[in-house]
Amino acid sequence: MCVFTPGPQSETSEDDRRESAVEYEGVMDTEWQRGRRLKKLHQLLTSKQATVDQTRYVHHTYLILFIILAVHTILFGVRSWV
């Protein structure tokens, strides 16, 4: 059976606890800032202007795909007649 025996205590153990508390507060602060950034990003992406731009992009993409498909089909038909 193993029994844990703590080693000699250093004088900096209180300092270490203070540093870890500061680091923990920094993590909390960072998470809060990250949440605010994500909230602002979500508001930007769900705004009316962003929705209009996204819809226009999708429609243009479909138009380009249709044109490519049409040109491919026409050129395939011309090639098969020759």
N, C-alpha and C positions, 0 to 999 in steps of 0.2 A: 504494500500500500504506500503510495506516495503522498507525502504531506508537504504542502507548500510552505516554505519558510521565507519570509520576505528578507531581502538583502538590506544592507545598511542604507538608512535614509539619508538623502543628500539635503543640503541646506537650500537648494534651489527648488524644492518640491512646491513651495508656495508660489514662487515665481512661475513655475511651469503651469500651475493651475490658473494663474492670472492670464498668461499668454493664451492658454486654450480657451478661456472665457472670451477673450478679445477675438480670437479666430472664430469662435462660434457666433458671436455677434456679427462679425463680418459676413459669415455665411448667411445669416438671417437677413442682413441688409441687402446682400447680393440677390437672394431669392425674391425679396420684395421688389427690387428694381427690375428684375427679370419679368416678374408678373406685370408690372406697369408697362414695360415695353411690349409684352405680348398683347396686353389689352389695347394699347394704342395701335398695334399692327392689325389686330382683329377689326378695330373700328375703321381703319383705312381700307382694308380689303373688303369689308361689307358695306361700304358707302355706296351711294347711288352712282357716283361717277365711276368708281371701280367696276361696278356691275355692268354699266353701259360699255366701258372699254373691254371688259372680258367678253361680253356678248358679241361685240363687233369683231374681236379677234377670232372667236369661234366661227362666226359666219364667213369671215375672209378665209380662214383655214379650209372650211368646207368648199368654198368656191374654188380655191386653188387645187384642192384634191379632185374636184369634178373636172376642171380644165385639164389636168394631167391625165386623168382617166380617158377623157374624150380624145385628146391628142394621141394617146397610146392606141386607143381602139381604131381611130381613123388611119393612123400610120400602119397598123397591123393589117387592116383591110386593104390598103393600097399595096402593101408589100405582097400580100397573097394573090392579088390580081396580076402582078407583073411576073 
